[in-house]
Structure formats: C-alpha cells, structure tokens
Amino acid sequence: MKRVAILISGGGSNMVRLVEDMQAQGYASPVLVASNDAAAAGLEKAARMGVPTAAIDHRPFGKDRAAFEAELLKPILAAQPDVLCLAGFMRVLTPGFVAQFAGRMLNIHPSLLPKYPGLHTHQRALDAGDAEAGCTVHEVTPVLDDGPILGQARVPVEAGDTADTLAARVLVMEHRLYPAVLRRYVAGDRAPVLL
Ligand code: GAR
C-alpha cells in the first residue's frame, strides 16, 4: 500500500479530507502529518484520526530555508512516504528539497493555475473581474505553483463575492478534488481530474 505524508500549516481541512478518504477507501495509508507550526490546528485533528504528527517550527531558522528543511526532512524520511502532499503548507520549499521528492510531491493551490500563483488568489480573481475561479492540484517542481496539472475544479464568481465568500466556495471543491486526484495518482494515472 502506498504511504502518504502530508504537510500543513494551519487548519488542515484538506488534510482531513485526504486522511478520511484514504482511511475509508483503503488505497493508501496516511503515515505522517507534519507542520511548520506546532500550533497548527490540523495537527490535533490528525492525531485524533490516528495519524502520527510532527512539528518543526520554521522561525528559529530565520532565512535559512535549507536548515529548516533538514529538520523537517527527518520525520518525513523516517515515515518513508511514497507520496508527499502539500495541503495548505505555506512555506516555499527549496529546489533541493523538491528534488528529493521529484515526481511524488503534490500541492493544492486555490486558483485555476497558471492564473494567480502565490498569495491572495481570490482577491486577484475578483480584481480581474473573472467569471470563474477554482483550485488546482499539481505536481510540485522547483518553480512555485507550477508543475504538471493533475486536476482542477471550477466555481462561478457570484455578484457580491468577497475574497472570503469566494474562498469558501472554492474550498468546498478543494475537498472533493484533492482526494480524487490522490486516488488516481497512487494508481499511477496522471490524467487530470476535472470537476
Ligand atoms: C487551502 O485553500 C489551500 O488551497 C491553500 O491554503 C488553504 C489551506 O486550508 N493553499 C495555499 O494557498 C498554498 N499556497 P486548509 O488548511 O483548511 O486545508
């Protein structure tokens, strides 16, 4: 059975959906949830679901990303994952880290990539007057929010939307998209999931 580790920074709602789906469907095993923030609410949720957790605070490392990643790597390597899923993990990873998981690291991003890599995606979609928004799951490459697209889900932008209302509508689709992509990915199928 494929082993899946998940990196989070916050509430971890996507992580919860991934773990729930793996546990219900049995196509992969969640072996670790790790965070750069010991206070991330998702860590407790993961523990309640029976998934081992780890926290490595990035702050003491300052700008030394490689030193932070060396510590983060320890629990990840110990868990021996086949696939690494970024789920609301808000640290930029160095090319060296990404290279260790080339072809087996996924990320979910709250925009229809290649539109709006980086932050404030929903506000940027609103400012551009886009008629639709959405989310993307992609393979991680050294370029931020780039890499082969493995799935996308679309939602309409509605009159009166704010970044928060749009984010909430997109998040509902993130929760459907990410497990669907992971299921396909561990089966070796990289055809994009389109919702
Ligand atoms: C999600 O909307 C995810 O797409 C986004 O953070 C949120 C995390 O929510 N990720 C990024 O912006 C990555 N750059 P969650 O912790 O409830 O899953």
Residues whose N, C-alpha, C, O or C-beta is under 5 A from the ligand:
A	BS01	GAR	G10 G11 G12 S13 N14 M15 A87 G88 F89 I108 H109 P110 G118
